[in-house]
Amino acid sequence: MDGLDATEKIAEMVVKSPHYDQLRVLMLNEITFAGFNIVDIKRLFELAARPVLAITKKKAHLEEMEKAVKNLPEWEKEWKQSETLEK
């Protein structure tokens, strides 16, 4: 389901992990979860205090993403999360 909490939820899982002290980097496969729950990788870095590496299979089509996101409630907040994407 689309949402606005992926960044905070991932950070919480990482920080509360019993292995937190052993973690050196966070690696994500894509930055969207469950539709358009977009991870703000800069914010994740701040919250988890670990470098973040996000790998995507192909470059994002930002115009298409913006059109799709505009169909969601509170789309402005959701689109703000995409600021971490290379433009």
Phi, psi and omega in degrees: 000142178295151180191187182235016190244009184301317182301310183292320181295317179295315179301317180297316179298319182293309184295325180276354181295140176294349180259008185309314183296338180271344183287135179246336180205148175256129180243128179244141172263096187082170177240006176246141179230139176050056180094245182246039172273092190273131177277128174273099188292333176292318179291321177300319176302316180294315184288321184266348180056040177219145176299149181238130177239120179246126181251132175237151180287327178209162182297139181292143174265091189297323180296317179293320178297317181297318178300316181293317182295328181296348177275354182266150171294147181056039185298332181298317178297317181296316182293326177302326179298333183284358180300342179281350178283147176290129181250000000 
